[in-house]
Amino acid sequence: MDFAKLDKLQEKVNTLLGYANSLKEENRELRRKVYSLDLNLSQIRAASVKDSFKAKYMGLVEERDRLMMERELVRKKVEGIVGRLDVAIEEEENRES
């Protein structure tokens, strides 16, 4: 058995897992921001809406939408990484058999 190849594959897997964990943490942070923005948005809706509140409301909506799009991009990146990792593992298993 070629342990050098397995070690190299293990190193790649660890790198990908580290990146995936980093993206997961970023996703959690984005979720917290979205939650906070939604909370602020709810508070603004409950208050009497004045012109200054309307501007803040629109800013919060835009920020929330931007964060939601970022979260979707992060999710797609993680899915791509996991897919490539699955392919790499499958290819390695096929080479071994």
A tleap script that builds the chain and sets N, CA, C and O, in Angstrom:
source leaprc.protein.ff14SB
mol = sequence {
  NMET ASP PHE ALA LYS LEU ASP LYS LEU GLN
  GLU LYS VAL ASN THR LEU LEU GLY TYR ALA
  ASN SER LEU LYS GLU GLU ASN ARG GLU LEU
  ARG ARG LYS VAL TYR SER LEU ASP LEU ASN
  LEU SER GLN ILE ARG ALA ALA SER VAL LYS
  ASP SER PHE LYS ALA LYS TYR MET GLY LEU
  VAL GLU GLU ARG ASP ARG LEU MET MET GLU
  ARG GLU LEU VAL ARG LYS LYS VAL GLU GLY
  ILE VAL GLY ARG LEU ASP VAL ALA ILE GLU
  GLU GLU GLU ASN ARG GLU CSER
}
set mol.1.N position { 0.850 -1.175 0.000 }
set mol.1.CA position { 0.000 0.000 0.000 }
set mol.1.C position { 0.898 1.241 0.000 }
set mol.1.O position { 1.892 1.294 0.725 }
set mol.2.N position { 0.555 2.205 -0.789 }
set mol.2.CA position { 1.355 3.419 -0.918 }
set mol.2.C position { 0.876 4.442 0.117 }
set mol.2.O position { -0.118 5.142 -0.074 }
set mol.3.N position { 1.631 4.495 1.224 }
set mol.3.CA position { 1.242 5.390 2.311 }
set mol.3.C position { 1.474 6.855 1.956 }
set mol.3.O position { 0.799 7.727 2.503 }
set mol.4.N position { 2.393 7.142 1.072 }
set mol.4.CA position { 2.643 8.529 0.678 }
set mol.4.C position { 1.406 9.111 -0.006 }
set mol.4.O position { 1.025 10.253 0.249 }
set mol.5.N position { 0.784 8.314 -0.874 }
set mol.5.CA position { -0.430 8.779 -1.544 }
set mol.5.C position { -1.559 8.981 -0.539 }
set mol.5.O position { -2.309 9.955 -0.610 }
set mol.6.N position { -1.664 8.037 0.401 }
set mol.6.CA position { -2.701 8.161 1.418 }
set mol.6.C position { -2.454 9.378 2.304 }
set mol.6.O position { -3.387 10.096 2.662 }
set mol.7.N position { -1.188 9.602 2.653 }
set mol.7.CA position { -0.858 10.777 3.462 }
set mol.7.C position { -1.178 12.064 2.713 }
set mol.7.O position { -1.701 13.017 3.290 }
set mol.8.N position { -0.859 12.081 1.431 }
set mol.8.CA position { -1.138 13.269 0.610 }
set mol.8.C position { -2.647 13.490 0.505 }
set mol.8.O position { -3.129 14.619 0.606 }
set mol.9.N position { -3.379 12.401 0.301 }
set mol.9.CA position { -4.836 12.497 0.231 }
set mol.9.C position { -5.394 12.958 1.570 }
set mol.9.O position { -6.297 13.793 1.617 }
set mol.10.N position { -4.853 12.412 2.661 }
set mol.10.CA position { -5.301 12.814 3.996 }
set mol.10.C position { -5.041 14.300 4.221 }
set mol.10.O position { -5.871 14.993 4.808 }
set mol.11.N position { -3.912 14.786 3.765 }
set mol.11.CA position { -3.579 16.202 3.894 }
set mol.11.C position { -4.577 17.062 3.114 }
set mol.11.O position { -5.032 18.095 3.604 }
set mol.12.N position { -4.913 16.624 1.895 }
set mol.12.CA position { -5.888 17.355 1.094 }
set mol.12.C position { -7.257 17.343 1.761 }
set mol.12.O position { -7.951 18.360 1.797 }
set mol.13.N position { -7.635 16.196 2.283 }
set mol.13.CA position { -8.922 16.070 2.968 }
set mol.13.C position { -8.949 17.003 4.178 }
set mol.13.O position { -9.940 17.698 4.402 }
set mol.14.N position { -7.871 17.022 4.953 }
set mol.14.CA position { -7.815 17.891 6.124 }
set mol.14.C position { -7.893 19.360 5.722 }
set mol.14.O position { -8.544 20.155 6.400 }
set mol.15.N position { -7.241 19.721 4.637 }
set mol.15.CA position { -7.303 21.094 4.151 }
set mol.15.C position { -8.729 21.447 3.745 }
set mol.15.O position { -9.236 22.513 4.093 }
set mol.16.N position { -9.369 20.548 3.009 }
set mol.16.CA position { -10.753 20.792 2.591 }
set mol.16.C position { -11.695 20.865 3.788 }
set mol.16.O position { -12.599 21.700 3.826 }
set mol.17.N position { -11.482 19.994 4.755 }
set mol.17.CA position { -12.335 20.013 5.939 }
set mol.17.C position { -12.120 21.303 6.736 }
set mol.17.O position { -13.072 21.871 7.271 }
set mol.18.N position { -10.886 21.756 6.810 }
set mol.18.CA position { -10.613 23.022 7.477 }
set mol.18.C position { -11.311 24.165 6.784 }
set mol.18.O position { -11.894 25.034 7.432 }
set mol.19.N position { -11.253 24.164 5.463 }
set mol.19.CA position { -11.934 25.210 4.691 }
set mol.19.C position { -13.444 25.111 4.876 }
set mol.19.O position { -14.122 26.127 5.030 }
set mol.20.N position { -13.964 23.900 4.862 }
set mol.20.CA position { -15.409 23.706 5.050 }
set mol.20.C position { -15.820 24.192 6.440 }
set mol.20.O position { -16.857 24.839 6.586 }
set mol.21.N position { -15.020 23.889 7.456 }
set mol.21.CA position { -15.334 24.358 8.807 }
set mol.21.C position { -15.288 25.877 8.880 }
set mol.21.O position { -16.109 26.503 9.550 }
set mol.22.N position { -14.328 26.455 8.191 }
set mol.22.CA position { -14.237 27.917 8.148 }
set mol.22.C position { -15.489 28.506 7.504 }
set mol.22.O position { -16.038 29.491 7.998 }
set mol.23.N position { -15.937 27.911 6.415 }
set mol.23.CA position { -17.144 28.379 5.743 }
set mol.23.C position { -18.381 28.176 6.622 }
set mol.23.O position { -19.293 29.002 6.614 }
set mol.24.N position { -18.408 27.079 7.377 }
set mol.24.CA position { -19.532 26.841 8.278 }
set mol.24.C position { -19.573 27.918 9.365 }
set mol.24.O position { -20.645 28.421 9.702 }
set mol.25.N position { -18.410 28.270 9.912 }
set mol.25.CA position { -18.354 29.318 10.929 }
set mol.25.C position { -18.794 30.658 10.338 }
set mol.25.O position { -19.525 31.417 10.975 }
set mol.26.N position { -18.346 30.937 9.126 }
set mol.26.CA position { -18.763 32.167 8.456 }
set mol.26.C position { -20.284 32.156 8.249 }
set mol.26.O position { -20.946 33.181 8.412 }
set mol.27.N position { -20.813 31.018 7.899 }
set mol.27.CA position { -22.261 30.886 7.702 }
set mol.27.C position { -23.003 31.137 9.012 }
set mol.27.O position { -24.033 31.812 9.024 }
set mol.28.N position { -22.476 30.589 10.130 }
set mol.28.CA position { -23.101 30.828 11.435 }
set mol.28.C position { -23.084 32.316 11.773 }
set mol.28.O position { -24.064 32.857 12.287 }
set mol.29.N position { -21.970 32.966 11.482 }
set mol.29.CA position { -21.867 34.400 11.748 }
set mol.29.C position { -22.866 35.183 10.897 }
set mol.29.O position { -23.511 36.115 11.378 }
set mol.30.N position { -22.983 34.797 9.644 }
set mol.30.CA position { -23.952 35.462 8.773 }
set mol.30.C position { -25.382 35.227 9.262 }
set mol.30.O position { -26.222 36.124 9.185 }
set mol.31.N position { -25.653 34.042 9.755 }
set mol.31.CA position { -26.986 33.749 10.290 }
set mol.31.C position { -27.278 34.632 11.501 }
set mol.31.O position { -28.387 35.143 11.656 }
set mol.32.N position { -26.254 34.807 12.372 }
set mol.32.CA position { -26.435 35.678 13.532 }
set mol.32.C position { -26.710 37.113 13.084 }
set mol.32.O position { -27.558 37.797 13.656 }
set mol.33.N position { -25.990 37.560 12.062 }
set mol.33.CA position { -26.209 38.917 11.558 }
set mol.33.C position { -27.613 39.054 10.977 }
set mol.33.O position { -28.294 40.052 11.210 }
set mol.34.N position { -28.038 38.049 10.223 }
set mol.34.CA position { -29.381 38.087 9.631 }
set mol.34.C position { -30.430 38.098 10.742 }
set mol.34.O position { -31.415 38.834 10.665 }
set mol.35.N position { -30.218 37.282 11.773 }
set mol.35.CA position { -31.158 37.252 12.895 }
set mol.35.C position { -31.230 38.627 13.552 }
set mol.35.O position { -32.314 39.134 13.837 }
set mol.36.N position { -30.070 39.221 13.787 }
set mol.36.CA position { -30.014 40.550 14.399 }
set mol.36.C position { -30.716 41.587 13.524 }
set mol.36.O position { -31.467 42.428 14.018 }
set mol.37.N position { -30.462 41.515 12.230 }
set mol.37.CA position { -31.118 42.455 11.319 }
set mol.37.C position { -32.628 42.241 11.284 }
set mol.37.O position { -33.395 43.203 11.251 }
set mol.38.N position { -33.050 40.987 11.290 }
set mol.38.CA position { -34.489 40.704 11.319 }
set mol.38.C position { -35.119 41.226 12.608 }
set mol.38.O position { -36.240 41.737 12.601 }
set mol.39.N position { -34.384 41.091 13.715 }
set mol.39.CA position { -34.865 41.611 14.986 }
set mol.39.C position { -35.007 43.130 14.917 }
set mol.39.O position { -36.023 43.686 15.331 }
set mol.40.N position { -33.991 43.786 14.397 }
set mol.40.CA position { -34.055 45.236 14.223 }
set mol.40.C position { -35.205 45.625 13.301 }
set mol.40.O position { -35.915 46.601 13.544 }
set mol.41.N position { -35.371 44.850 12.251 }
set mol.41.CA position { -36.447 45.108 11.301 }
set mol.41.C position { -37.806 44.992 11.979 }
set mol.41.O position { -38.691 45.814 11.743 }
set mol.42.N position { -37.973 43.984 12.811 }
set mol.42.CA position { -39.236 43.802 13.538 }
set mol.42.C position { -39.492 44.970 14.482 }
set mol.42.O position { -40.624 45.436 14.615 }
set mol.43.N position { -38.431 45.437 15.136 }
set mol.43.CA position { -38.581 46.574 16.051 }
set mol.43.C position { -38.990 47.832 15.296 }
set mol.43.O position { -39.812 48.615 15.772 }
set mol.44.N position { -38.414 48.014 14.126 }
set mol.44.CA position { -38.756 49.191 13.326 }
set mol.44.C position { -40.203 49.111 12.851 }
set mol.44.O position { -40.919 50.112 12.855 }
set mol.45.N position { -40.623 47.936 12.449 }
set mol.45.CA position { -42.015 47.789 11.994 }
set mol.45.C position { -42.994 48.076 13.119 }
set mol.45.O position { -44.057 48.652 12.889 }
set mol.46.N position { -42.637 47.672 14.349 }
set mol.46.CA position { -43.537 47.864 15.483 }
set mol.46.C position { -43.629 49.339 15.871 }
set mol.46.O position { -44.671 49.783 16.354 }
set mol.47.N position { -42.570 50.092 15.668 }
set mol.47.CA position { -42.564 51.520 16.024 }
set mol.47.C position { -43.337 52.306 14.972 }
set mol.47.O position { -43.557 51.839 13.855 }
set mol.48.N position { -43.738 53.505 15.360 }
set mol.48.CA position { -44.376 54.363 14.363 }
set mol.48.C position { -43.324 54.714 13.318 }
set mol.48.O position { -42.199 55.089 13.648 }
set mol.49.N position { -43.706 54.588 12.068 }
set mol.49.CA position { -42.748 54.728 10.978 }
set mol.49.C position { -42.681 56.191 10.568 }
set mol.49.O position { -43.665 56.786 10.129 }
set mol.50.N position { -41.482 56.752 10.727 }
set mol.50.CA position { -41.224 58.115 10.273 }
set mol.50.C position { -40.233 58.028 9.123 }
set mol.50.O position { -39.731 56.951 8.801 }
set mol.51.N position { -39.963 59.149 8.521 }
set mol.51.CA position { -39.050 59.160 7.380 }
set mol.51.C position { -37.684 58.587 7.740 }
set mol.51.O position { -37.111 57.823 6.962 }
set mol.52.N position { -37.160 58.942 8.898 }
set mol.52.CA position { -35.848 58.426 9.286 }
set mol.52.C position { -35.888 56.917 9.498 }
set mol.52.O position { -34.928 56.210 9.189 }
set mol.53.N position { -37.018 56.430 10.032 }
set mol.53.CA position { -37.159 54.989 10.220 }
set mol.53.C position { -37.312 54.268 8.887 }
set mol.53.O position { -36.815 53.156 8.708 }
set mol.54.N position { -38.000 54.909 7.966 }
set mol.54.CA position { -38.157 54.305 6.649 }
set mol.54.C position { -36.805 54.096 5.979 }
set mol.54.O position { -36.554 53.048 5.384 }
set mol.55.N position { -35.937 55.100 6.078 }
set mol.55.CA position { -34.609 54.979 5.482 }
set mol.55.C position { -33.822 53.863 6.159 }
set mol.55.O position { -33.160 53.071 5.488 }
set mol.56.N position { -33.894 53.799 7.491 }
set mol.56.CA position { -33.189 52.741 8.220 }
set mol.56.C position { -33.754 51.369 7.855 }
set mol.56.O position { -33.014 50.401 7.676 }
set mol.57.N position { -35.077 51.308 7.748 }
set mol.57.CA position { -35.745 50.064 7.370 }
set mol.57.C position { -35.250 49.571 6.010 }
set mol.57.O position { -34.933 48.394 5.842 }
set mol.58.N position { -35.189 50.480 5.054 }
set mol.58.CA position { -34.741 50.091 3.713 }
set mol.58.C position { -33.278 49.623 3.743 }
set mol.58.O position { -32.905 48.667 3.063 }
set mol.59.N position { -32.468 50.311 4.539 }
set mol.59.CA position { -31.069 49.891 4.676 }
set mol.59.C position { -30.962 48.505 5.273 }
set mol.59.O position { -30.148 47.693 4.833 }
set mol.60.N position { -31.783 48.229 6.276 }
set mol.60.CA position { -31.774 46.906 6.903 }
set mol.60.C position { -32.250 45.830 5.934 }
set mol.60.O position { -31.695 44.732 5.894 }
set mol.61.N position { -33.265 46.143 5.165 }
set mol.61.CA position { -33.771 45.183 4.182 }
set mol.61.C position { -32.686 44.870 3.147 }
set mol.61.O position { -32.465 43.712 2.793 }
set mol.62.N position { -32.021 45.909 2.676 }
set mol.62.CA position { -30.953 45.704 1.693 }
set mol.62.C position { -29.808 44.896 2.292 }
set mol.62.O position { -29.272 43.992 1.650 }
set mol.63.N position { -29.440 45.225 3.517 }
set mol.63.CA position { -28.360 44.485 4.185 }
set mol.63.C position { -28.752 43.032 4.403 }
set mol.63.O position { -27.943 42.129 4.189 }
set mol.64.N position { -29.993 42.803 4.829 }
set mol.64.CA position { -30.466 41.433 5.027 }
set mol.64.C position { -30.417 40.660 3.710 }
set mol.64.O position { -29.958 39.518 3.673 }
set mol.65.N position { -30.888 41.279 2.640 }
set mol.65.CA position { -30.890 40.620 1.337 }
set mol.65.C position { -29.465 40.296 0.893 }
set mol.65.O position { -29.204 39.222 0.352 }
set mol.66.N position { -28.551 41.231 1.127 }
set mol.66.CA position { -27.155 41.011 0.763 }
set mol.66.C position { -26.574 39.842 1.571 }
set mol.66.O position { -25.876 38.988 1.024 }
set mol.67.N position { -26.867 39.815 2.870 }
set mol.67.CA position { -26.367 38.731 3.714 }
set mol.67.C position { -26.970 37.382 3.319 }
set mol.67.O position { -26.296 36.354 3.370 }
set mol.68.N position { -28.223 37.398 2.933 }
set mol.68.CA position { -28.865 36.158 2.496 }
set mol.68.C position { -28.186 35.627 1.223 }
set mol.68.O position { -27.968 34.424 1.075 }
set mol.69.N position { -27.860 36.549 0.313 }
set mol.69.CA position { -27.171 36.144 -0.913 }
set mol.69.C position { -25.773 35.619 -0.578 }
set mol.69.O position { -25.334 34.622 -1.151 }
set mol.70.N position { -25.077 36.279 0.338 }
set mol.70.CA position { -23.759 35.807 0.756 }
set mol.70.C position { -23.868 34.420 1.370 }
set mol.70.O position { -23.056 33.543 1.078 }
set mol.71.N position { -24.869 34.221 2.217 }
set mol.71.CA position { -25.059 32.919 2.850 }
set mol.71.C position { -25.298 31.842 1.796 }
set mol.71.O position { -24.785 30.730 1.917 }
set mol.72.N position { -26.065 32.167 0.774 }
set mol.72.CA position { -26.332 31.206 -0.306 }
set mol.72.C position { -25.040 30.881 -1.058 }
set mol.72.O position { -24.797 29.726 -1.407 }
set mol.73.N position { -24.218 31.891 -1.304 }
set mol.73.CA position { -22.935 31.652 -1.970 }
set mol.73.C position { -22.039 30.762 -1.124 }
set mol.73.O position { -21.379 29.864 -1.648 }
set mol.74.N position { -22.012 31.006 0.181 }
set mol.74.CA position { -21.207 30.177 1.083 }
set mol.74.C position { -21.731 28.745 1.069 }
set mol.74.O position { -20.950 27.793 1.038 }
set mol.75.N position { -23.050 28.596 1.093 }
set mol.75.CA position { -23.638 27.251 1.059 }
set mol.75.C position { -23.243 26.521 -0.214 }
set mol.75.O position { -22.909 25.337 -0.177 }
set mol.76.N position { -23.282 27.232 -1.351 }
set mol.76.CA position { -22.906 26.609 -2.619 }
set mol.76.C position { -21.429 26.227 -2.634 }
set mol.76.O position { -21.060 25.179 -3.164 }
set mol.77.N position { -20.582 27.080 -2.049 }
set mol.77.CA position { -19.151 26.759 -1.971 }
set mol.77.C position { -18.935 25.490 -1.166 }
set mol.77.O position { -18.176 24.609 -1.570 }
set mol.78.N position { -19.610 25.400 -0.019 }
set mol.78.CA position { -19.465 24.222 0.837 }
set mol.78.C position { -19.959 22.978 0.105 }
set mol.78.O position { -19.319 21.929 0.168 }
set mol.79.N position { -21.078 23.083 -0.579 }
set mol.79.CA position { -21.585 21.944 -1.345 }
set mol.79.C position { -20.586 21.524 -2.419 }
set mol.79.O position { -20.364 20.332 -2.635 }
set mol.80.N position { -19.984 22.506 -3.092 }
set mol.80.CA position { -18.983 22.197 -4.116 }
set mol.80.C position { -17.783 21.487 -3.533 }
set mol.80.O position { -17.289 20.516 -4.105 }
set mol.81.N position { -17.313 21.968 -2.394 }
set mol.81.CA position { -16.157 21.358 -1.742 }
set mol.81.C position { -16.488 19.932 -1.322 }
set mol.81.O position { -15.695 19.014 -1.535 }
set mol.82.N position { -17.653 19.753 -0.730 }
set mol.82.CA position { -18.058 18.412 -0.297 }
set mol.82.C position { -18.188 17.488 -1.508 }
set mol.82.O position { -17.800 16.322 -1.445 }
set mol.83.N position { -18.730 18.003 -2.602 }
set mol.83.CA position { -18.854 17.191 -3.814 }
set mol.83.C position { -17.492 16.783 -4.355 }
set mol.83.O position { -17.285 15.625 -4.718 }
set mol.84.N position { -16.561 17.736 -4.408 }
set mol.84.CA position { -15.215 17.409 -4.892 }
set mol.84.C position { -14.524 16.435 -3.944 }
set mol.84.O position { -13.780 15.557 -4.382 }
set mol.85.N position { -14.767 16.591 -2.664 }
set mol.85.CA position { -14.187 15.682 -1.680 }
set mol.85.C position { -14.743 14.277 -1.879 }
set mol.85.O position { -13.996 13.300 -1.823 }
set mol.86.N position { -16.043 14.169 -2.110 }
set mol.86.CA position { -16.647 12.859 -2.359 }
set mol.86.C position { -16.044 12.207 -3.600 }
set mol.86.O position { -15.754 11.011 -3.600 }
set mol.87.N position { -15.859 12.995 -4.652 }
set mol.87.CA position { -15.276 12.468 -5.893 }
set mol.87.C position { -13.842 12.008 -5.641 }
set mol.87.O position { -13.443 10.940 -6.104 }
set mol.88.N position { -13.071 12.804 -4.913 }
set mol.88.CA position { -11.676 12.457 -4.635 }
set mol.88.C position { -11.592 11.174 -3.817 }
set mol.88.O position { -10.747 10.319 -4.084 }
set mol.89.N position { -12.453 11.041 -2.835 }
set mol.89.CA position { -12.449 9.831 -2.008 }
set mol.89.C position { -12.854 8.624 -2.838 }
set mol.89.O position { -12.257 7.554 -2.723 }
set mol.90.N position { -13.876 8.799 -3.680 }
set mol.90.CA position { -14.325 7.693 -4.533 }
set mol.90.C position { -13.214 7.277 -5.504 }
set mol.90.O position { -12.974 6.088 -5.711 }
set mol.91.N position { -12.541 8.269 -6.095 }
set mol.91.CA position { -11.449 7.955 -7.023 }
set mol.91.C position { -10.335 7.222 -6.304 }
set mol.91.O position { -9.759 6.283 -6.855 }
set mol.92.N position { -10.022 7.628 -5.096 }
set mol.92.CA position { -8.964 6.977 -4.333 }
set mol.92.C position { -9.362 5.547 -3.991 }
set mol.92.O position { -8.541 4.632 -4.051 }
set mol.93.N position { -10.622 5.369 -3.633 }
set mol.93.CA position { -11.099 4.007 -3.323 }
set mol.93.C position { -11.061 3.131 -4.574 }
set mol.93.O position { -10.725 1.950 -4.488 }
set mol.94.N position { -11.401 3.692 -5.733 }
set mol.94.CA position { -11.365 2.932 -6.987 }
set mol.94.C position { -9.934 2.551 -7.350 }
set mol.94.O position { -9.700 1.459 -7.868 }
set mol.95.N position { -8.973 3.435 -7.085 }
set mol.95.CA position { -7.575 3.137 -7.370 }
set mol.95.C position { -7.046 2.020 -6.487 }
set mol.95.O position { -6.215 1.217 -6.911 }
set mol.96.N position { -7.537 1.978 -5.255 }
set mol.96.CA position { -7.076 0.966 -4.300 }
set mol.96.C position { -7.650 -0.411 -4.620 }
set mol.96.O position { -7.052 -1.431 -4.279 }
set mol.97.N position { -8.819 -0.438 -5.279 }
set mol.97.CA position { -9.432 -1.742 -5.507 }
set mol.97.C position { -9.023 -2.341 -6.815 }
set mol.97.O position { -9.458 -3.443 -7.152 }
savepdb mol mol.pdb
quit
